[in-house]
């Protein structure tokens, strides 16, 4: 502010804004086998057509692509990770599978063309080299023709001789599915067919889902992916895979895990799966408040053959979470129930606990933290549970899945806000900045009906280090600052009681309504 010179006024802009939860939300990380696509490289996918372009269509050896299709068509956003099998999980060079290729010189072409990733998907693809339609000397056009015409592509004006490493790199960037490798002499006009690509879905085992931190595969392929909010392997109900996901979720507090029972189990057998007893003895019963388990099973039509088949409900349940996060302004509400948990495009529920006769069966599932999909007599198939897989915190608010989601979301929102203050002076000014950001965030959470109330306890109100209460002078001298955030989560309503009172004709309702507890 200048106090000298000609009389004038000044306006200062002070940024005190906090932006909460903007951008694409509710992205579900999924992994499993696909026909094509990069191995252990999670790709953001927003539609089935985009999935097919990157990972191919449905396959007969695993229902993972079908789960992805249902999720995408139900409004989910996905990070898709294609799995492969490794003979040594931590060694990327031991990936089992072969890329389709053309041997140098075959078909009159003096180059090696190779599919970008392993699998049989490129077997039979035809490479056709012709003189450049542009008429440019020393150039050719190279066309790739696949069984799926949507994959066909032509690369124009390619140098037909003395291709440098940079030339090849530019070609491979432009080419969607096929890379050019070693070249010799002149790229001669002619055709050749790719062959010998292999990918065995049946070779993929639980260890490939678990993955390895060094190999950056399995769950660990998501280590550097920060936009996912939940993670699952929808085509698998495997205790070892479930446990590995729970361990992975424990290693990073910014995500939650979704698992399922085998398809179509009764409540009693579903409980055995969850508790690792009976037919599933020998496993480990999960104890994790950031994990959710689903059951019920769905009968659906195969979208390509129109033949009925049975699928797990987990893909559609995951879509409920993703759809809510992206469409509902009050994202802290449970994704279950008729407002946010309805499931479409089904022929029915395989084991329906949504009938009066199976109330006890449904209670048994909920008592063990298993969330069923039911066939509601009015609303149809709908997700009808809001439980986590906690045992340690049984009987607390952490049993509520929407409460667990709230805590994870608050963590995700607060961390970047306070990280922004790191390396600034550890003094009351910085402490006040931290408080202001947390206050604005928590006010938004409260407005969105996430919490009933909250309290911040720190040293943001002091003016001098001698006044601190929560921290100590030694903490401050060591560069540490701690604050406590207390909040009261709003749990989803899971019980509504109605008392039906049958009266005689001579009861005076006007007199009754004057009583303190009476309601019209």
N, C-alpha and C positions, 0 to 999 in steps of 0.2 A: 504493500500500500504506500503510495506516494503522498506526502503531506506538503510538498513544495510545488512551485510552478503555478500555472494558470488554474483557477478554480475548475474542478471537474469532479465527476463521479466515477466510481469503478464498480464493476460487477465481477464477483469471483464465483466460479463454479466448483463446488465441493462434491465429489462423488461419494455418496453413502449408500449406493444401491447394492443389492444382492440379488443375483439372478438364480432362481432355484428350478432345477429339474427341466431345463429346456432341451430341445433337440429330440432325436429319436430315443424312445425309452422302451423298456419291456422286451429287450432282445434275449431270446432263449438260445443258449449254446447247446448243440446236439452233435452226437457223433455216431458213426456206424459205417457200414460198407455201402458204396455206390458204384455204378457202372463205370464212371470215369471221374476225372477231376484230380486236382493236386492232393497228395497224401499228407495228412497232418498239417494242413494249412487252412485254418478256419476262414471261411468266406461268408461275407454278409449277403443274405438272400432275402428278398422281399416278396417274391412271387414264384409260382410253380414254373412259369416259362423261364424265369431266370435260373431256377434250380436245374431245369433240363439242359439249358445252355452250358452250365458249368459242370454238372455232375451226372447228366444223363437222366433217363426216365426210370420207370419201375423195373425191378429185377425179380427173378423167380427164386433166388437163393436167400433173400432176406427182405423183410418188410420195412426196413429203415426208410427207403425213399417214399414209400406209401404213407408212413407216419408224417414225414416232412410235408408231403402234399396236403394231407388233411390239416396240418397245423397252418400252413401258408394260406390255404383256401378258407380257413376259419379266422384269418386276420392276424396271425402271428408274424413276427419278424425273427429270423433265425441267423445264427452263426453256425454254418455247417462244416463239420470236420470229417473228411473221408479217412477211414482207417485202412491200414494194411497190416500184414503180419511180418514181424521181425524175428529171425532166429535168435538174435541177441538184442533184447529190447533197447539197450542203450547205444547200439551201434547202427547208425542210419544206413550203412553200406550193406546190412544184412536184410534189407527189405525184400520179401519174396514177391516176385512178379517180374514181368518183362514188358518193355514197351514194344509195340508193333513197329516194324522197321522195313526198309528196302535196302538190300545189300548194294554197295557201290557198284555201279555199272549195269545193274539189272534193268531190263526194259530200254536199254539205250541211254540211260541217264547216268552221268558220271558224278553222282552225288548220293549221299546217304540222307534219306528222309526218315525221321523218327517221330512217333507219337509223343506228345508232351508229357504223358503220364502212363503208367502201367495199365494193362487190361486188354481184354479182347475187343473193346469198343471200336478200335481203329483197324482191326483186321478186315481186309476187303476194301479199305479205302483206296481210291485210285488217284495217282498223281499223274497229271497230264501237262507236259511241257510243249508249248507252241511258240512260234515266232511272235514277237510282240505286236499286238494289234495296233499299237501306236506307230509302227514303222520305224522306231528308233533302232539304229544299228547297235549290235552288241547287247541286245536286250531280248528277254523272253518273258512270256506270261506263264505262270504256274498255277494250275487249278487243282484243288482238292475236292474229290467227290465222295460223299458218304452215303450209306443206306438211308440216313435221315437227311433229306434234302435241305433242311433248315441249317445244317452244319456246313454246307458247301461254301467254298470261298475261293476267290481268285486273287493272286498277288501279281500285280502288273509291273512291267518294266524292270524285271530282275536282271542284274548283270549276268551274262551267260559264260563269263570266263574271269579267272583271277579274282574271285570273291575274297575280300579281306575279312578279318575277324569282325570288324565293324559292320561290314555289309551283311554278314550272317546274323549278327545281333539285331540289326534293324529289321531284317526279314523275319526273325523269330518273334520279335515284338508285334509285328503286323499280323503274323499268322496266328490264328486262334487255337488250332489244334495240332499242327504238325511243325516240327522244327527241321531246319536244314543243318546238316553237320559237315563232315569232310567232303570236299569237292576236289576233283582232278580234271584238268583239261577243260573242255567246253561242255556246258549244259546242253545236251543234244535234245532236239524234239523227240517226243516219244511218250509212252505211258508205262506205268508200273504199279503194282499193287502191294500195299502194306500187309504184313503177315507176322505170325509168331508172337503176338502179344498175349500175355497171360495174367490172370488175377484170380486167386482162389479164395472166395468168400469163406468157405468152410475152414480155411487154415487160420482165420482170425480167432484168437483166444482171449480169455479174460485179461491176460497180461497186456495185450495190445490196447485194451480199453483203459487200463490203469496207466500205462505209459511210463515214461522215465524223464526226469528233469533234465538230464544231460542230452538225451535223445530228442527232447522236445516233441514227444509224441503222446498219444492217448490224451488223458485229461491235461497233461502238461503242454499240449499244443496250444492250450488256452492261457498259458502263463502270462503272456504279454497282451492279452485281449482284455480290455477294461470296460467295454460297453455291454457285456452280457450281465444279466441280473440273475439268471437261473441256468442250470446245467443238467442235462440228462442224456441217457442212451435209450431212446424210447422203444427200440425193438428188442431189448434184453431185460429179462427178469432173472438175475443171476446174483446170488448172495455175495460172491467175491467182487463183482463189479459194483454192487451197491455199497459195499464196505469201502472200496477204493474211492468212490465218489465222496462218501462221508469224510474220509481222511483228507481228500483234496479240498473240500469245502472248509474244513477246519484250518487249512493252511492259508486261506485268504478270506477275510471277513466281509468281503464286498459282494458275495454271491450266495445263492441257496441251491440245494440239490433236490431233484425230483426223481423218485424211483417208483416202481410198481410191483404188484404181485403177478404171478403167472396168470394167463387169461382164463376168466370164467370160474375162479375158485369160489366155493362156498365161504361163508364168513369164518367157519371153524378152521378150514385149511388155510385161508388167507392169514388168520392169526398165527397159525403154525409157521408160515413163511416169515411173517414179521418178527416173531419171537425166536426163530431158529430152533423150533421144537418139532416133534412128530416126524412127518415125512421130510422135514427140512432141518433136522437136528444136525449139529456139527458146525453150523455157521456161527455168525455173530449177530445178536440182536442190536440193531442200531440205536444209539443214544445221542441224538444230535438235534438241537432246537432249530437248526437251519436246514433241516431235511424234512420232506413230506413224502408220504407214500399213498398210492391210489389203487383202487380196485373196482371191480364191477364187470368190466369187459363190454365191448360193443359188437353188435352185428351190423356190418356195413356192406355195401356193394362195391366190388372192385370197379374203379372208375373206367377201366379199359375193357374188361370182359363182361361187366354187369353180373358177375357171379357173386353170390353172398359169401362172405368170409368173416371170421372172428378176429378182432383186433383188441389190443389193450386200449383203455380209456386215457392213458397218460398223455398222448399227443394232443387230444382235444382239451384235456385239463390244462396243459401248458399253454394252449392257445387262449384259454380264458384269462390267464394271468397277463399274457402279452397284450391281448386286446384291451383289457381294462387299463393297463399302464399307458397305452397310447391314446385311448379314447375317453376315459373317465377323468374329469377334472379333480375328483376326489379319489386319488389313487390309493389311499390308505384303507379303503373298504375291502372286505374279503371278496375274492373272486368267485366264491361259491354262491349258490342260490339262484332264483329265477331272474334277477336283474343283471347279473354278470356271469353266471355260470351255466347258461343254457348251451346245449350241444345239438348241432343240426346234422342233417345228412346221415342219419342212422336208421336201422331197421328195428332197433331195440337194445335193451340192456341184458346181458347174459345172466347175471345173478342180481336180481333187483331186490334191494332191501327197502324200497320205497313204498311198500304196501303195509296196511295195518297188521297183516298176518306175520310180517317179517320185521316188525319193530324191534323185537329182541335181537334179531340177527344184526340189524343196523347198529343197535346200541353196543353190541359186542365189538364191532369194527371200530367204532369211535372210541370206545374204552381203551383200545390198544393203539390209538393214534393213526388209524387207517382211514383215509377219506374215500368214500364210495361215490360212484356215479349212480344215480337212481333213475328210474322211470316214474316221474311224478304224474299223478293222474290228471293234472291240469296243465303242467308246464312241459311235459315230455322229459327226455333225457336231460339231466342237469347235475352238475357237480354239487354234492351235498355234504361236504365236510370241510373243516377248517382247523385241522390238527397238525402239530409237528410230531417228530419222532423222539421227543425228549423223554428220558426216564429220570435223569438227575433232577430236572426241574418240574416233575409231575406235580400237579396241583397249584402251579403258578401261572402267571400270564403268558409265560413262554410256551405253554401248550397251544396257544392260539397262533395259527399260521399267519394271520394278518398282523399280529403283534410282532412276530419274527420279521416279517417283511418290513414293517415300520422301522425296526431297529437297524436293519441292514440299509434301508434307504436313508435314514438319518446319518449313518456312518458315511455313506457314499457322498452325501451332500456336504457334510461338515468338513471332511478331510481336505478337499482342495481349498476350502475357505481358510482354514487355519494354516495349511502348508504355505499359503501365500505370504504369511507373516514370518516364516522362518528366516533366520539370519538378519532380521532387523534387531535394533537394540532391545535387550531384555529389560524393559522399563515400563512404568505405568502407561505411557502413551501406546505402546504396542499391545499391552494387556487390554486397554480400552477398545482398540481396534478389533481384537479377537472377540470380545464380548459383543460389540455392536453387530458383527457378522452373524454370530450364533443367535443373537436375539432376533434379528430379522428372519433368519431361517426358521426358528422355532415358532415365531408368530405365524408364519405361513403354514407350517405343519398343523398348528392349532386351528387356524381358519379352515383348513381342509379336513378337519375332523379326525386328525391322527392322534391327538392327545387332548386330555381334559385340561391340562395345565402343565407348566414346567417352571423350574427354578435353576438359575445359573449361580454357582458359588465359586467365586474366584477373587482375585485381588484387583479387579478393574476399577474400584472406587477409591483406591488409595492415591495419595499425591506424593508419597515419599516411601522409600523402601523400608523405613523403620516401622511403617504402619501395616505391613503385610501380615495376613493371618493364615491363609491357605498354604502358601509357600513359605520357605525359610530363606534367610539371607544366603545360606550355603547353596541352596537350590539355584537361586538367582545368579550367584557368582559362578556356578557351574554351567550356566546357560539353559537352565531348565525352568519351565513354567507349567503349572498344573491347574486345571479348573475342573469342577464337578458339574455335571449336567443331570438334574433330576427331572423326570417327566412321568406322567401318568398315561399310559397307552389306553386307547379306546378299543376294547375287544369287540369283535363281531357278536351280535346277538344270536344265540343258539337255542334259546328256549323262550316261548311265549305261553303264558298260562291264562286260560280263560275259565271262569267259573260260571256254569249255567245254573241258575237258581229258579226252580219251578215254584210259583206261588199259587195260592188259592185266589179265587175271584174277588174275595172280600178284602184283599190287601190294598191299603191306601198308598199308592205310589207317591202322591204329593206329600204325604207325611213322611214317607220313607226318604225322599230326596232332601228333606231338611236335616237329616242326620249327617254328622261330619264325614263318615266313610262312604256315604252313598254316592253313586254316579248315575247319571241318566243313561 
